[in-house]
Every structure is written in C-alpha cells, then in structure tokens.
Amino acid sequence: MHILASRPPKYGAKRGHEAVKGDMSSKLFENFSALKEEVLGSAFWASGYFCATLTRMMKEMTKKVFGRSF
C-alpha cells in the first residue's frame, strides 16, 4: 500500500504512520468481520514502514502520475 500524505513538521512520520495503521485496521475489521478471525493472534500489519519527503517538483510529478490533485 502506498500513501501520499502531507503533515505539519511538528508531527513525526512515526506518529502519522501509527495513526493510519490503527484507523485502517479498525475500519477493515468493522467491514470484514471474517478478516478479524483470520488475523486473531497475529499482527495485521508488518512492523516496519518507509518514509520519504517530496520536494514541490516531485509532488507535482506524483500528481500527474496518479491523475488527481492532493
């Protein structure tokens, strides 16, 4: 899964990453109850993540690739 997010500098990448993983897993378990039974006793998400910053130019290029504005 790839997510392009913009956050104020005062919030670190780890904090944003944990929030997204927590919110998304809650929503997935709400909508797909069988998924919760399959994952029971193990981690739903991998423990790591990758974070990179985008310059303004790279952000514009990314918008063109995905075909929508952020």
N, C-alpha and C positions, 0 to 999 in steps of 0.2 A: 504494500500500500504506500502510495506517495501522497504527501500533503504539503501544500504550499501555504504557509501561514505567516502572518505579519504580527509581531508582538512588540510592545514597548520594551526598550532595553532593560528597564527595571525588573522585568520578569525573565528569568533564565529559561534556557531551552529545556532543561530537565523538568521544570515545573509545568511548562506547556505540554510537553510530551506525556507526562503522567496524567494530566487532566484529560487530554484527548483519549488516551487508552482507557481510562476509567469510564468516561462518558460513553464511548463507543461500545465497550463491552456490556455496560448496563443496558443500552438500547438493543443490542443484539440478543441478549438473554431475554429481554422483555418480548421481543418479536419472534424469537425462535427458541421456544422452551426446550425442545429436544437437544439443542446445542449445549445447554447448561448441563444436562445429564451426561453428555459425551465428554465434557471437559472436567467434570467433577473429580477433584483430587489432583489435578494438574493445572499448569499455568495456561491461560488462554493466549497470551501474547508472549513473544520472545522477550528476553530480558534486556536486550540492547536497542539502540537506535542510532541513526546517523543524522547529524545536523550540519547544515552549511548555510552560509549567508549569501544573499544575492545582491549584486550591485543593481543600480537602477537599470542599466542596459540589459543585464541578464533577466531581470524581471519582465521587461518589455518583450524580450525574445521568448520567454516562457509563456507569456500571454498569447503570442502568435501561435506557438506550437499547440497549446491546448484550446485555442479558438474562443476564449472568453476572457473577460476582464476580472481582475481581483480587487 
